[in-house]
Amino acid sequence: MPVNIITLKGNIVDIPNKRIYAGIVSIENGLVKSIEALANDESIMGNYILPGFIDSHVHIESSMLVPSEFARLAVVHGTVATISDPHEIANVCGIEGVEFMIANGKQVNFKFNFGAPSCVPATIFETAGASIDSAAVHQLLQREEILYLSEMMNFPGVLFKDEEVMKKIQSAHQSNKPVDGHAPGLMGLQAKEYIDAGISTDHECFTKEEALDKLKYGMKILIREGSAAKNFEALIDLIDDYADNIMFCSDDKHPDSLAIGHINQLCARAVAKGKNVFNVLQAACINPVEHYKMKVGLLQVGDAADCIVVDDLINFHVAQTFINGELVAAAGKSFIQSVEVTPINQFDCNEIEVAQLKIKVNEYPNFNGTIPVIEALDGQLITNKIYCPATIIEDELVSNVAEDVLKMVVVNRYHNAPIAKCFIRNFGLKNGSMASSVAHDSHNIVAVGVDDESLAVAINLVIAEKGGVSAVAQNKKMVLGLPVAGLMSAKDGYEMAEAYTEIDVMTKEDLGSTLVAPFMTLSFMALLVIPHLKLSDIGLFDGDKFVFV
């Protein structure tokens, strides 16, 4: 067998020992064969060699790309591996969806590490496409491709020791695999009880105080910067004091932002704030590998050659990315090739009619002139529950554009059913509507708009594609089809990034949205496990009391 030898010369970043020295890395047949330090007088200007970056918690589906296309974009930014929760496709297609993600990811040279979804369906208060019980979770955890139990969003189930929930956690512990957490706002004794159940990470902290509370009970904290949900600014000051217990993640990242950057951006931002570069790189490169027991090299002799070359340790511009010793990206170009994809899906509802979207005054019990309204918060998954005066025309409740109180609906994608309706503030639309079948966690169709006519058009555009995102203005309409589970496209990732940018711009320039990421924010307005007020396909839901309003 021919020997494949690669030699890298540069400043070697030894993260564990917190030192940088000029040296040569020799790679033979995909492994690091040797690392040789150069004499002091042979120091090298530029080029730093370090382990590759890892996204420690991401839903690949949120990129709207299948795993193979996600990898093509991610390697350009030095990402060599992910801890990937296939929770989204599992809620649509069940175990078949998990199998799809694993199989597609194996077709490219990238280190996807999937979890066993712990909450499918996420709650009993919505219609999902599948159910994965504790027996199925146990079977998944026996597979070597499954490294952990995915985020345990049902924290009430943990606190009340629900039998199914505890069986899933127990299966992970028996398999010697970690359990990811999801407990937004949980603090004090409840947080301790949740962590004591054997749950080891959380990416949902809103504040530094919350993160410190969880850290003191032994939990590891993930700093998250996705397309909509962000806590970098709130948490980054923790990194120098808790370097062993911090990781970086994106959670949910749309294709346009993935095309621009990934974990490398968080490293640059952290260093710009004066954080110790070795602590930053420990969070970005080392901690996920050790916590999840990933088969990812850490630039040690005998490791898989999963390493990157960056221009400097300030901007972290990636010159080269190697995975298993193969050059997968260089100078902003990905060498991973697209692969053939056969879509899977579950989508079975008819187009809707305008009349189905109307809200009569008598639909609100004990109506007193005000209505509960979801207040969306830019950059947050959490929402507020507020009350606003109702706008009534001919005995119907309608949107009030002037006050930015707009109609929002959720349409069951799995079968024909009554449409759930409510009102929402802070989307800022001045005309038209937008709709999406990316709607965490059950991925029914969620839509918001200023009038019923454009709402119906936007929803029907998504239904015609069996999944996608759409925008409808006065004389313009656009839809981006997502035929893989109604969540992803198998098209070229860069083409999808351009198409998404175009429809995102339309929501802002033509519809008037004031949000940074309108579609990403919309996708979380049906996420019942994040307080305070959300809308499922069944009805308006109080996330604090876990009851329908």
C-alpha positions in Angstrom: 0.0 0.0 0.0 1.5 3.4 -1.0 2.4 5.6 1.9 0.8 9.1 2.0 3.0 11.6 3.7 2.2 15.3 4.4 4.5 17.7 6.1 3.2 20.9 7.8 5.6 23.6 9.0 4.5 26.4 11.2 3.9 27.6 14.7 2.5 24.7 16.6 -0.2 25.5 19.2 0.2 23.1 22.1 -3.1 23.8 23.9 -2.8 21.5 26.9 0.7 22.9 27.8 -0.2 26.5 26.8 2.7 27.1 24.6 3.5 27.9 21.0 6.7 26.8 19.2 8.0 26.6 15.7 7.9 23.0 14.4 7.1 20.4 11.8 4.1 18.1 11.9 4.5 14.9 9.8 1.3 13.1 8.8 1.5 9.6 7.5 -1.6 7.6 6.2 -4.0 9.9 8.0 -2.2 9.9 11.4 0.2 12.3 13.1 3.5 10.5 12.9 5.7 13.0 14.5 5.9 16.6 15.8 9.4 18.1 15.7 10.3 21.4 17.4 12.7 23.6 15.4 15.6 25.4 16.9 15.0 28.8 18.3 16.7 30.5 15.4 14.3 28.8 13.0 11.1 30.5 14.2 8.4 30.9 11.6 6.4 34.0 10.8 2.7 33.3 10.3 0.9 30.0 10.0 -0.4 28.4 13.2 -1.1 24.7 13.4 -3.7 23.6 15.9 -6.5 20.9 16.3 -9.7 21.4 14.3 -12.7 23.2 15.7 -15.8 21.4 17.0 -19.4 22.5 17.3 -20.3 20.9 20.6 -24.1 21.1 20.0 -25.8 21.6 16.7 -29.0 20.6 14.9 -27.7 20.0 11.4 -31.3 20.3 10.1 -31.4 24.0 11.0 -28.8 24.7 8.4 -31.5 23.6 5.9 -28.7 21.4 4.5 -28.3 17.6 4.7 -25.2 16.6 6.7 -22.9 16.1 3.6 -23.6 19.7 2.5 -23.2 21.1 6.0 -19.8 19.5 6.0 -18.8 21.1 2.7 -19.4 24.6 4.2 -18.1 23.9 7.7 -14.7 22.6 6.8 -13.8 26.0 5.1 -14.0 27.5 8.6 -11.8 24.8 10.3 -14.6 22.7 11.7 -13.7 19.1 11.6 -16.4 17.5 13.8 -19.8 18.1 15.4 -21.9 16.9 18.2 -25.1 16.7 16.3 -28.6 16.2 17.8 -30.9 14.7 15.1 -33.9 15.7 17.2 -35.5 17.7 14.4 -35.7 15.1 11.7 -36.6 12.5 14.4 -39.7 14.4 15.3 -40.7 14.2 11.7 -39.5 10.8 10.6 -38.6 8.9 13.8 -35.8 6.4 13.8 -35.7 6.5 9.9 -34.7 10.1 10.2 -31.8 9.4 12.5 -30.7 6.6 10.2 -30.8 9.1 7.3 -28.6 11.6 9.0 -26.0 8.9 10.0 -25.9 7.4 6.5 -25.6 10.7 4.7 -23.0 11.9 7.1 -20.8 8.8 6.4 -20.6 9.7 2.7 -18.2 12.5 3.3 -14.9 12.9 5.2 -16.2 14.8 8.2 -16.7 13.6 11.8 -20.4 13.8 12.6 -21.2 12.4 16.1 -24.9 11.9 16.6 -27.0 11.6 19.8 -30.1 9.5 20.6 -33.0 12.0 20.6 -34.5 12.1 24.1 -37.7 14.0 23.5 -39.7 12.7 20.5 -42.2 14.1 20.7 -41.0 17.1 22.7 -44.3 17.4 24.5 -47.8 15.9 24.4 -49.2 19.3 23.6 -48.5 19.2 19.9 -48.7 16.9 16.9 -45.4 15.3 15.8 -44.7 12.8 13.1 -43.1 10.2 15.3 -42.5 8.9 18.8 -39.2 7.4 20.1 -39.7 5.6 23.5 -37.2 4.5 26.0 -36.8 1.1 24.4 -35.9 2.7 21.1 -33.5 5.1 22.8 -31.8 2.2 24.5 -31.3 0.5 21.2 -29.9 3.7 19.6 -27.4 4.1 22.5 -25.9 0.7 21.7 -24.7 2.0 18.3 -21.1 3.2 18.1 -22.3 6.2 15.9 -24.5 7.4 18.8 -22.2 9.1 21.4 -24.7 10.5 23.9 -28.3 11.1 24.9 -29.4 14.3 23.2 -30.7 17.3 25.2 -33.2 16.3 27.8 -35.7 19.1 27.3 -38.3 17.6 29.5 -36.8 19.0 32.7 -40.2 18.7 34.5 -40.0 15.0 33.7 -36.6 14.8 35.3 -37.6 16.7 38.4 -40.8 14.6 38.8 -38.9 11.4 37.9 -41.1 10.4 35.0 -40.6 6.7 34.4 -39.9 7.0 30.6 -37.5 10.0 31.1 -35.5 8.2 33.8 -35.3 5.0 31.7 -33.7 7.0 28.9 -31.2 8.7 31.2 -30.4 5.3 32.8 -29.7 3.7 29.4 -27.2 6.4 28.7 -25.4 5.9 32.0 -25.4 2.1 31.4 -23.8 2.7 28.1 -21.2 5.1 29.7 -22.4 7.9 27.4 -23.1 11.5 28.6 -26.5 13.1 28.8 -27.0 16.6 27.3 -29.2 19.1 29.1 -31.7 21.8 28.2 -33.0 23.7 31.2 -33.5 27.4 30.5 -33.8 29.5 33.6 -33.5 26.5 36.0 -31.5 27.5 39.1 -31.0 26.6 42.7 -32.1 23.3 44.2 -34.1 22.4 41.1 -31.0 22.9 38.9 -29.0 20.7 41.3 -31.7 18.0 41.2 -31.7 18.1 37.4 -27.9 17.9 37.3 -27.8 15.2 40.0 -29.9 13.0 37.7 -26.7 12.7 35.6 -27.2 15.5 33.1 -23.9 17.1 32.2 -24.3 20.0 29.9 -26.5 23.0 29.2 -26.6 25.4 26.3 -29.7 27.4 27.3 -28.3 29.7 30.0 -29.7 33.3 29.6 -27.4 35.0 32.2 -24.0 34.6 33.7 -25.6 34.1 37.1 -27.6 31.1 35.8 -24.4 29.6 34.2 -22.5 30.1 37.5 -25.2 28.4 39.4 -25.1 25.4 37.1 -21.3 25.3 37.1 -21.1 25.0 40.9 -23.2 21.9 40.7 -20.8 20.3 38.2 -22.5 21.0 34.9 -20.6 22.1 31.8 -21.8 25.2 30.0 -22.0 25.7 26.3 -21.6 29.2 24.9 -24.1 29.4 22.0 -24.2 31.7 19.0 -26.7 30.6 16.4 -28.5 32.5 13.8 -31.2 33.6 16.3 -30.4 32.4 19.8 -27.2 33.9 21.3 -25.6 34.0 24.7 -21.9 34.7 23.9 -22.0 38.2 25.3 -23.7 37.0 28.5 -21.4 34.1 29.1 -17.9 34.7 27.6 -16.5 36.2 30.7 -16.7 32.8 32.3 -14.1 31.2 30.0 -10.9 32.2 31.8 -12.1 31.0 35.2 -13.9 27.9 34.0 -11.9 26.8 30.9 -12.2 23.1 31.7 -16.0 23.3 31.7 -16.9 25.6 28.7 -17.6 24.6 25.1 -18.7 26.5 22.0 -21.8 25.7 19.9 -24.1 27.1 17.3 -27.2 25.0 18.1 -29.2 26.3 15.1 -27.4 28.0 12.2 -28.9 29.0 8.9 -27.0 28.4 5.6 -26.2 32.0 5.0 -24.4 32.5 8.3 -22.7 29.1 8.0 -21.3 30.2 4.7 -19.7 33.2 6.4 -18.2 31.5 9.5 -18.6 29.0 12.3 -16.7 28.3 15.6 -13.7 30.2 14.3 -15.8 33.4 14.6 -16.4 32.7 18.3 -12.7 32.3 18.9 -11.9 35.6 17.2 -14.6 37.4 19.2 -13.4 35.9 22.5 -9.7 36.8 21.8 -10.8 40.3 20.8 -12.4 40.6 24.3 -9.0 39.9 25.8 -9.7 36.2 26.8 -6.7 33.9 27.1 -6.2 32.3 23.7 -5.4 28.8 25.2 -8.6 28.8 27.2 -10.6 29.8 24.1 -9.0 27.0 22.1 -9.6 24.5 24.9 -13.3 25.3 24.6 -13.3 25.2 20.8 -11.1 22.2 20.2 -10.3 20.0 23.3 -13.2 19.9 25.8 -15.8 18.4 23.4 -13.5 15.6 22.4 -12.8 14.7 26.0 -16.3 15.1 27.2 -18.0 13.0 24.5 -15.0 10.6 23.9 -14.9 11.6 20.3 -12.6 9.9 17.8 -11.1 13.2 16.8 -7.4 14.0 16.8 -5.9 16.6 19.2 -2.6 17.2 17.4 -0.8 14.5 19.4 1.5 11.9 18.0 -0.6 8.8 17.0 -3.8 10.9 16.7 -5.9 11.1 13.6 -4.6 14.2 11.7 -7.7 16.4 12.3 -5.9 19.7 12.3 -6.1 23.2 10.8 -3.7 25.9 9.7 -4.7 29.4 10.5 -3.1 32.7 9.5 -3.0 34.0 13.1 -4.6 33.6 16.5 -6.5 36.9 16.2 -8.9 36.5 13.3 -8.6 32.7 13.0 -8.8 32.9 9.2 -8.4 29.2 8.1 -5.9 28.5 5.4 -6.2 24.7 5.4 -8.3 22.0 7.1 -7.3 18.4 7.3 -9.5 15.5 8.4 -7.8 12.1 8.8 -4.8 13.6 7.0 -6.9 14.6 3.9 -6.9 18.2 2.8 -10.7 19.0 2.8 -10.5 22.8 2.5 -7.9 25.4 1.6 -8.0 29.1 0.9 -11.8 29.4 1.3 -12.5 26.5 -1.0 -14.1 23.2 0.1 -12.9 20.0 -1.5 -15.7 17.8 -0.2 -17.9 16.8 -3.0 -21.8 16.8 -3.1 -23.4 13.4 -2.9 -26.6 11.9 -4.3 -29.5 12.2 -1.8 -32.9 10.4 -1.9 -35.2 12.6 0.3 -37.4 11.2 3.1 -40.4 13.1 4.3 -43.7 13.0 6.1 -46.1 15.6 4.8 -49.8 15.1 4.3 -52.1 18.1 4.5 -54.3 19.8 1.9 -53.9 23.4 0.9 -55.8 25.8 3.1 -58.5 28.4 2.4 -58.6 31.9 3.7 -61.8 31.2 5.7 -59.9 28.7 7.9 -57.7 31.6 9.2 -60.4 33.8 10.5 -60.7 34.4 14.2 -64.2 35.2 15.5 -64.6 37.2 18.8 -66.6 34.3 20.3 -63.5 32.0 19.9 -62.0 33.8 22.9 -63.7 32.7 26.2 -64.6 35.5 28.6 -63.5 38.1 26.1 -63.0 41.5 27.7 -61.4 43.5 24.9 -57.8 42.3 25.4 -56.1 39.2 24.1 -52.9 37.3 25.2 -50.1 38.1 22.8 -46.7 36.4 22.2 -43.9 38.9 22.5 -41.0 37.7 20.4 -37.5 38.8 21.6 -34.8 39.3 18.9 -32.0 36.9 19.5 -33.8 34.8 22.1 -35.9 31.6 22.2 -37.7 32.8 25.2 -40.9 34.9 24.7 -43.0 37.1 26.9 -46.7 36.8 27.6 -48.3 40.2 27.2 -51.9 41.4 26.8 -52.9 43.9 24.1 -56.2 45.5 23.0 -57.9 43.4 20.4 -58.5 44.9 16.9 -61.9 43.9 15.7 -63.5 44.3 12.2 -67.0 42.9 11.6 -66.8 40.6 14.6 -63.4 39.2 13.6 -60.0 39.7 15.4 -57.4 41.0 12.9 -53.8 42.1 12.8 -53.0 45.6 13.9 -50.0 46.7 11.8 -49.6 50.1 13.5 -49.2 48.4 16.9 -47.2 45.5 15.4 -49.7 42.9 16.7 -50.0 40.4 13.9 -51.8 37.1 13.4 -49.8 33.9 13.8 -51.0 30.5 12.9 -49.8 26.9 13.1 -51.0 24.3 10.6 -50.8 20.6 11.2 -48.5 19.2 8.4 -49.2 15.5 9.2 -53.0 15.5 8.6 -55.8 17.9 8.0 -56.9 19.5 11.2 -58.3 22.8 12.6 -55.7 25.6 12.4 -54.4 27.1 15.7 -54.4 30.9 15.8 -53.1 33.7 18.0 -51.4 37.0 17.9 -47.7 38.0 18.1 -45.7 41.2 18.5 -42.2 42.3 17.4 -42.0 40.8 13.9 -42.5 44.3 12.5 -44.2 43.2 9.2 -45.8 46.1 7.4 -47.4 44.0 4.6 -47.5 40.4 3.5 -46.8 37.2 5.3 -44.1 34.5 5.9 -44.4 30.8 6.6 -42.1 27.9 7.4 -42.2 24.2 8.0 -39.1 24.5 10.1 -41.0 25.0 13.4 -39.4 23.4 16.5 -40.0 20.9 17.6 -42.7 19.1 15.7 -42.2 21.1 12.5 -45.8 21.8 11.6 -46.2 24.9 9.5 -45.9 28.2 11.3 -46.8 31.5 9.7 -47.2 35.2 10.6 -48.7 37.9 8.5 -50.7 41.1 8.3 -53.8 39.7 6.5 -55.5 36.3 5.9 -55.1 36.4 2.1 -51.3 36.6 2.1 -51.1 34.2 5.0 -53.0 31.6 3.0 -50.7 32.1 0.0 -47.5 31.8 2.1 -48.8 28.6 3.8 -49.9 27.0 0.5 -46.5 27.7 -1.1 -44.9 25.6 1.7 -47.5 22.9 1.3 -47.0 22.7 -2.4 -43.2 22.0 -1.8 -44.0 19.6 1.0 -41.9 21.8 3.2 -39.9 25.0 3.0 -39.9 28.7 3.8 -41.9 31.3 2.0 -42.5 35.0 1.8 -45.4 36.9 0.2 -45.5 40.6 -0.4 -48.0 42.7 -2.4 -46.6 41.9 -5.9 -44.0 39.3 -5.0 -43.7 35.8 -3.6 -40.8 33.5 -3.0 -40.4 29.9 -1.7 -37.4 27.9 -0.8 -38.3 24.2 -0.9 -37.0 21.8 1.7 -38.1 18.4 0.5 -35.9 16.4 3.0 -38.3 16.0 5.9 -39.6 19.5 5.2 -36.4 20.7 6.9 -33.5 20.4 4.5 -32.5 20.6 0.9 -30.1 18.3 -0.9 -29.0 21.2 -3.2 -25.5 22.7 -3.2 -24.9 24.3 0.2 -23.6 27.6 -1.3 -26.6 27.9 -3.6 -28.9 27.4 -0.7 -27.0 30.0 1.3 -27.6 32.5 -1.6 -31.2 31.6 -1.9 -31.8 31.9 1.8 -30.1 35.3 1.8 -32.5 36.4 -0.9 -35.6 35.3 0.9 -34.3 36.7 4.2 -33.7 40.1 2.6 -37.2 39.9 1.2 -38.7 39.5 4.7 -36.9 42.7 5.7 -37.1 44.9 2.7 -40.4 43.9 1.2 -42.3 42.7 4.3 -40.6 45.1 6.8 -39.5 42.7 9.5 -37.2 44.3 12.0 -35.7 41.0 13.3 -32.1 40.0 12.7 -33.2 36.5 11.6 -37.0 36.5 10.9 -37.3 32.8 9.8 -35.1 31.5 12.6 -37.2 33.5 15.2 -40.4 32.3 13.6 -39.2 28.7 13.8 -39.1 28.9 17.6 -42.5 30.4 18.2 -44.0 26.9 18.4 -41.3 25.6 20.8 -43.3 24.8 23.8 -40.5 23.8 26.1 -39.1 27.4 26.1 -41.2 29.8 28.2 -43.3 31.8 28.3 -46.0 31.8 25.6 -46.0 29.7 22.4 -48.4 28.3 19.8 -48.6 24.7 18.9 -50.9 23.2 16.2 -53.4 22.4 19.1 -53.4 25.9 20.7 -51.8 28.7 22.6 -49.6 27.3 25.4 -48.3 28.6 28.7 -44.7 27.4 29.0 -44.5 28.2 32.7 -47.6 26.3 33.8 -47.4 23.7 30.9 -51.1 24.2 30.1 -53.1 25.7 27.2 -54.2 29.3 27.6 
